[in-house]
Amino acid sequence: MDKINVFLENRKVFKVLGTKCTEFLNNILSSDLKKLNPYEIIPSALLSPQGRVLFDILVSVNVSEANGEYSSINIECDKKQLNGLIQKINMYNLRREIEVLTTDYNVIVTNEDNNFSNTFLDKRFSEQSIKRIYTENKNLKKNNSNIDGYDFLRFKNCILEGPTEIEPNIALPLEINLDLFGGISFDKGCFIGQEVNARIKWKGLVKKKYVPIRFEYNKQLPLKLEEIRDKRFLFNNTEIGELISLTRNKIKNHFYGIAKIKLSQLYSFEEDPTLQCDFLGSKVEIILPSYMIPLPKKM
């Protein structure tokens, strides 16, 4: 695997402090924080009462804490959503049991060994050793290489980040595979949006899935997503989904990305991986990661 050392300018970290911070966050976030171990990061989300993703986040504990009821939790989110997320958490903090503090941490992603204390294994990447470093060391920002390599790994594993890829109050956790990453718990008890998503899961009501896609480089296609006007995917002249994110891997000379596809159409691609769909004149492969197979069936 290529060397990755990336400073993520679009990510911010804040802390939730207090002896009851784990209990408080467990009551509002989708994942089970009591299963969180030191030196690792897990995905989670703050959902709407209707079960839609408002904020996708990454959660970790400060490594100086002991196992059990942690008194300090790190929350990483998209920079654009920082103030809104903190405001939302404070809104639920009715009894003032916790305190929210912003940090000056820089978020560094690496696949190399290092000696930094605040280094966490990103559990979303099950087949690669991808770590995130939270540090105030500004010198690390200069050592910034291969952002395309990081995006390639994210898209290959169908890992989405931020409101550009996960449109707030639109996507469901099961559509973005949050359940398959341990980012939503159905056995820890109630949390915001839990009842809706439990019903969707047990009744097989998921209608769309976010999946990785790949196709040959087309110099006529803009690299910036906002410049692509027609984002539709077609299969047998029928619209089956839309483009969510895109990056170019220069070594392989391919476009890699994530698309939102109708689950009813994905069964054909699961059964025959050689099938291709059409996107602006290009033949596109839908690559289902092993963790997504078998696809959920309607009950």
Secondary structure, 3 states (H helix, E strand, C coil): CCCCEEECCCEEEEEEECCCHHHHHHCCECCCHHHCCCCEEEEEEEECCCCCEEEEEEEEECCCCCCCCCCEEEEEEEHHHHHHHHHHHHHHCCCCCCEEEECCCEEEEECCCCCCCCEEEECCCCCCCCEEEEECCHHHHHCCECHHHHHHHHHHCCCCCCCCCCCCCCCCCCCCCHHHHCCCCCCCCCCCCHHHHHHHHHHCCCCEEEEEEEEECCCCCCCCHHHCCCCEEEECCEEEEEEEEEEEECCCCEEEEEEEEEHHHHHHHHHCCCCEEEECCEEEEECCCHHHCCCCCCC
